[in-house]
């Protein structure tokens, strides 16, 4: 892991925790990362869920890409919605 930070949001209106991580992973390990993101999404507070139950979990950017892809957990699976325009 290159860096990671976990911060309490106890003194904010939307309490809880904020996790920020940056990691370089090999594509062979994507399945394990997907499992972690699904695990985190299942524990997300209702305020983080969209009307369809989906939870935004972060971004994926390959080394050669300039713009990241948004990642969301929908129905227990990580889905890429492409790069924002």
MODELLER restraints for C-alpha pairs under 7 A, 6 or more apart:
rsr = mdl.restraints
at = mdl.atoms
rsr.add(forms.Gaussian(group=physical.xy_distance, feature=features.Distance(at['CA:1:A'], at['CA:22:A']), mean=6.59, stdev=0.5))
rsr.add(forms.Gaussian(group=physical.xy_distance, feature=features.Distance(at['CA:1:A'], at['CA:23:A']), mean=4.65, stdev=0.5))
rsr.add(forms.Gaussian(group=physical.xy_distance, feature=features.Distance(at['CA:1:A'], at['CA:24:A']), mean=6.77, stdev=0.5))
rsr.add(forms.Gaussian(group=physical.xy_distance, feature=features.Distance(at['CA:2:A'], at['CA:22:A']), mean=5.74, stdev=0.5))
rsr.add(forms.Gaussian(group=physical.xy_distance, feature=features.Distance(at['CA:2:A'], at['CA:23:A']), mean=5.26, stdev=0.5))
rsr.add(forms.Gaussian(group=physical.xy_distance, feature=features.Distance(at['CA:3:A'], at['CA:21:A']), mean=5.77, stdev=0.5))
rsr.add(forms.Gaussian(group=physical.xy_distance, feature=features.Distance(at['CA:3:A'], at['CA:22:A']), mean=5.43, stdev=0.5))
rsr.add(forms.Gaussian(group=physical.xy_distance, feature=features.Distance(at['CA:3:A'], at['CA:23:A']), mean=6.94, stdev=0.5))
rsr.add(forms.Gaussian(group=physical.xy_distance, feature=features.Distance(at['CA:4:A'], at['CA:20:A']), mean=5.60, stdev=0.5))
rsr.add(forms.Gaussian(group=physical.xy_distance, feature=features.Distance(at['CA:4:A'], at['CA:21:A']), mean=4.17, stdev=0.5))
rsr.add(forms.Gaussian(group=physical.xy_distance, feature=features.Distance(at['CA:4:A'], at['CA:22:A']), mean=6.34, stdev=0.5))
rsr.add(forms.Gaussian(group=physical.xy_distance, feature=features.Distance(at['CA:5:A'], at['CA:19:A']), mean=5.81, stdev=0.5))
rsr.add(forms.Gaussian(group=physical.xy_distance, feature=features.Distance(at['CA:5:A'], at['CA:20:A']), mean=5.27, stdev=0.5))
rsr.add(forms.Gaussian(group=physical.xy_distance, feature=features.Distance(at['CA:5:A'], at['CA:21:A']), mean=6.44, stdev=0.5))
rsr.add(forms.Gaussian(group=physical.xy_distance, feature=features.Distance(at['CA:6:A'], at['CA:17:A']), mean=6.77, stdev=0.5))
rsr.add(forms.Gaussian(group=physical.xy_distance, feature=features.Distance(at['CA:6:A'], at['CA:18:A']), mean=5.71, stdev=0.5))
rsr.add(forms.Gaussian(group=physical.xy_distance, feature=features.Distance(at['CA:6:A'], at['CA:19:A']), mean=4.57, stdev=0.5))
rsr.add(forms.Gaussian(group=physical.xy_distance, feature=features.Distance(at['CA:6:A'], at['CA:20:A']), mean=6.55, stdev=0.5))
rsr.add(forms.Gaussian(group=physical.xy_distance, feature=features.Distance(at['CA:7:A'], at['CA:17:A']), mean=5.61, stdev=0.5))
rsr.add(forms.Gaussian(group=physical.xy_distance, feature=features.Distance(at['CA:7:A'], at['CA:18:A']), mean=5.24, stdev=0.5))
rsr.add(forms.Gaussian(group=physical.xy_distance, feature=features.Distance(at['CA:7:A'], at['CA:19:A']), mean=6.59, stdev=0.5))
rsr.add(forms.Gaussian(group=physical.xy_distance, feature=features.Distance(at['CA:8:A'], at['CA:16:A']), mean=6.12, stdev=0.5))
rsr.add(forms.Gaussian(group=physical.xy_distance, feature=features.Distance(at['CA:8:A'], at['CA:17:A']), mean=4.64, stdev=0.5))
rsr.add(forms.Gaussian(group=physical.xy_distance, feature=features.Distance(at['CA:8:A'], at['CA:18:A']), mean=6.50, stdev=0.5))
rsr.add(forms.Gaussian(group=physical.xy_distance, feature=features.Distance(at['CA:9:A'], at['CA:15:A']), mean=4.83, stdev=0.5))
rsr.add(forms.Gaussian(group=physical.xy_distance, feature=features.Distance(at['CA:9:A'], at['CA:16:A']), mean=5.03, stdev=0.5))
rsr.add(forms.Gaussian(group=physical.xy_distance, feature=features.Distance(at['CA:9:A'], at['CA:17:A']), mean=5.34, stdev=0.5))
rsr.add(forms.Gaussian(group=physical.xy_distance, feature=features.Distance(at['CA:9:A'], at['CA:18:A']), mean=6.93, stdev=0.5))
rsr.add(forms.Gaussian(group=physical.xy_distance, feature=features.Distance(at['CA:10:A'], at['CA:16:A']), mean=5.95, stdev=0.5))
rsr.add(forms.Gaussian(group=physical.xy_distance, feature=features.Distance(at['CA:34:A'], at['CA:78:A']), mean=6.14, stdev=0.5))
rsr.add(forms.Gaussian(group=physical.xy_distance, feature=features.Distance(at['CA:37:A'], at['CA:57:A']), mean=6.54, stdev=0.5))
rsr.add(forms.Gaussian(group=physical.xy_distance, feature=features.Distance(at['CA:38:A'], at['CA:73:A']), mean=6.20, stdev=0.5))
rsr.add(forms.Gaussian(group=physical.xy_distance, feature=features.Distance(at['CA:38:A'], at['CA:76:A']), mean=5.85, stdev=0.5))
rsr.add(forms.Gaussian(group=physical.xy_distance, feature=features.Distance(at['CA:38:A'], at['CA:77:A']), mean=6.57, stdev=0.5))
rsr.add(forms.Gaussian(group=physical.xy_distance, feature=features.Distance(at['CA:38:A'], at['CA:78:A']), mean=6.89, stdev=0.5))
rsr.add(forms.Gaussian(group=physical.xy_distance, feature=features.Distance(at['CA:41:A'], at['CA:55:A']), mean=5.99, stdev=0.5))
rsr.add(forms.Gaussian(group=physical.xy_distance, feature=features.Distance(at['CA:41:A'], at['CA:57:A']), mean=6.88, stdev=0.5))
rsr.add(forms.Gaussian(group=physical.xy_distance, feature=features.Distance(at['CA:41:A'], at['CA:73:A']), mean=6.56, stdev=0.5))
rsr.add(forms.Gaussian(group=physical.xy_distance, feature=features.Distance(at['CA:48:A'], at['CA:55:A']), mean=6.15, stdev=0.5))
rsr.add(forms.Gaussian(group=physical.xy_distance, feature=features.Distance(at['CA:49:A'], at['CA:55:A']), mean=5.04, stdev=0.5))
rsr.add(forms.Gaussian(group=physical.xy_distance, feature=features.Distance(at['CA:53:A'], at['CA:74:A']), mean=6.96, stdev=0.5))
rsr.add(forms.Gaussian(group=physical.xy_distance, feature=features.Distance(at['CA:54:A'], at['CA:72:A']), mean=6.52, stdev=0.5))
rsr.add(forms.Gaussian(group=physical.xy_distance, feature=features.Distance(at['CA:54:A'], at['CA:73:A']), mean=5.56, stdev=0.5))
rsr.add(forms.Gaussian(group=physical.xy_distance, feature=features.Distance(at['CA:54:A'], at['CA:74:A']), mean=4.64, stdev=0.5))
rsr.add(forms.Gaussian(group=physical.xy_distance, feature=features.Distance(at['CA:55:A'], at['CA:72:A']), mean=5.47, stdev=0.5))
rsr.add(forms.Gaussian(group=physical.xy_distance, feature=features.Distance(at['CA:55:A'], at['CA:73:A']), mean=5.27, stdev=0.5))
rsr.add(forms.Gaussian(group=physical.xy_distance, feature=features.Distance(at['CA:55:A'], at['CA:74:A']), mean=6.85, stdev=0.5))
rsr.add(forms.Gaussian(group=physical.xy_distance, feature=features.Distance(at['CA:56:A'], at['CA:71:A']), mean=6.12, stdev=0.5))
rsr.add(forms.Gaussian(group=physical.xy_distance, feature=features.Distance(at['CA:56:A'], at['CA:72:A']), mean=4.24, stdev=0.5))
rsr.add(forms.Gaussian(group=physical.xy_distance, feature=features.Distance(at['CA:56:A'], at['CA:73:A']), mean=6.40, stdev=0.5))
rsr.add(forms.Gaussian(group=physical.xy_distance, feature=features.Distance(at['CA:57:A'], at['CA:71:A']), mean=5.73, stdev=0.5))
rsr.add(forms.Gaussian(group=physical.xy_distance, feature=features.Distance(at['CA:57:A'], at['CA:72:A']), mean=5.33, stdev=0.5))
rsr.add(forms.Gaussian(group=physical.xy_distance, feature=features.Distance(at['CA:57:A'], at['CA:73:A']), mean=6.74, stdev=0.5))
rsr.add(forms.Gaussian(group=physical.xy_distance, feature=features.Distance(at['CA:58:A'], at['CA:70:A']), mean=6.10, stdev=0.5))
rsr.add(forms.Gaussian(group=physical.xy_distance, feature=features.Distance(at['CA:58:A'], at['CA:71:A']), mean=5.27, stdev=0.5))
rsr.add(forms.Gaussian(group=physical.xy_distance, feature=features.Distance(at['CA:59:A'], at['CA:68:A']), mean=5.81, stdev=0.5))
rsr.add(forms.Gaussian(group=physical.xy_distance, feature=features.Distance(at['CA:59:A'], at['CA:69:A']), mean=5.34, stdev=0.5))
rsr.add(forms.Gaussian(group=physical.xy_distance, feature=features.Distance(at['CA:59:A'], at['CA:70:A']), mean=4.56, stdev=0.5))
rsr.add(forms.Gaussian(group=physical.xy_distance, feature=features.Distance(at['CA:59:A'], at['CA:71:A']), mean=5.27, stdev=0.5))
rsr.add(forms.Gaussian(group=physical.xy_distance, feature=features.Distance(at['CA:60:A'], at['CA:68:A']), mean=5.33, stdev=0.5))
rsr.add(forms.Gaussian(group=physical.xy_distance, feature=features.Distance(at['CA:60:A'], at['CA:69:A']), mean=5.14, stdev=0.5))
rsr.add(forms.Gaussian(group=physical.xy_distance, feature=features.Distance(at['CA:60:A'], at['CA:70:A']), mean=6.61, stdev=0.5))
rsr.add(forms.Gaussian(group=physical.xy_distance, feature=features.Distance(at['CA:60:A'], at['CA:71:A']), mean=6.90, stdev=0.5))
rsr.add(forms.Gaussian(group=physical.xy_distance, feature=features.Distance(at['CA:61:A'], at['CA:67:A']), mean=6.70, stdev=0.5))
rsr.add(forms.Gaussian(group=physical.xy_distance, feature=features.Distance(at['CA:61:A'], at['CA:68:A']), mean=4.35, stdev=0.5))
rsr.add(forms.Gaussian(group=physical.xy_distance, feature=features.Distance(at['CA:61:A'], at['CA:69:A']), mean=6.26, stdev=0.5))
rsr.add(forms.Gaussian(group=physical.xy_distance, feature=features.Distance(at['CA:67:A'], at['CA:83:A']), mean=6.36, stdev=0.5))
rsr.add(forms.Gaussian(group=physical.xy_distance, feature=features.Distance(at['CA:68:A'], at['CA:83:A']), mean=5.80, stdev=0.5))
rsr.add(forms.Gaussian(group=physical.xy_distance, feature=features.Distance(at['CA:69:A'], at['CA:80:A']), mean=6.38, stdev=0.5))
rsr.add(forms.Gaussian(group=physical.xy_distance, feature=features.Distance(at['CA:69:A'], at['CA:81:A']), mean=6.55, stdev=0.5))
rsr.add(forms.Gaussian(group=physical.xy_distance, feature=features.Distance(at['CA:69:A'], at['CA:82:A']), mean=4.74, stdev=0.5))
rsr.add(forms.Gaussian(group=physical.xy_distance, feature=features.Distance(at['CA:69:A'], at['CA:83:A']), mean=4.34, stdev=0.5))
rsr.add(forms.Gaussian(group=physical.xy_distance, feature=features.Distance(at['CA:70:A'], at['CA:80:A']), mean=5.85, stdev=0.5))
rsr.add(forms.Gaussian(group=physical.xy_distance, feature=features.Distance(at['CA:70:A'], at['CA:81:A']), mean=5.63, stdev=0.5))
rsr.add(forms.Gaussian(group=physical.xy_distance, feature=features.Distance(at['CA:70:A'], at['CA:82:A']), mean=6.12, stdev=0.5))
rsr.add(forms.Gaussian(group=physical.xy_distance, feature=features.Distance(at['CA:70:A'], at['CA:83:A']), mean=6.42, stdev=0.5))
rsr.add(forms.Gaussian(group=physical.xy_distance, feature=features.Distance(at['CA:71:A'], at['CA:78:A']), mean=6.49, stdev=0.5))
rsr.add(forms.Gaussian(group=physical.xy_distance, feature=features.Distance(at['CA:71:A'], at['CA:79:A']), mean=5.69, stdev=0.5))
rsr.add(forms.Gaussian(group=physical.xy_distance, feature=features.Distance(at['CA:71:A'], at['CA:80:A']), mean=4.75, stdev=0.5))
rsr.add(forms.Gaussian(group=physical.xy_distance, feature=features.Distance(at['CA:71:A'], at['CA:81:A']), mean=6.45, stdev=0.5))
rsr.add(forms.Gaussian(group=physical.xy_distance, feature=features.Distance(at['CA:72:A'], at['CA:78:A']), mean=5.61, stdev=0.5))
rsr.add(forms.Gaussian(group=physical.xy_distance, feature=features.Distance(at['CA:72:A'], at['CA:79:A']), mean=5.28, stdev=0.5))
rsr.add(forms.Gaussian(group=physical.xy_distance, feature=features.Distance(at['CA:72:A'], at['CA:80:A']), mean=6.51, stdev=0.5))
rsr.add(forms.Gaussian(group=physical.xy_distance, feature=features.Distance(at['CA:73:A'], at['CA:79:A']), mean=5.99, stdev=0.5))
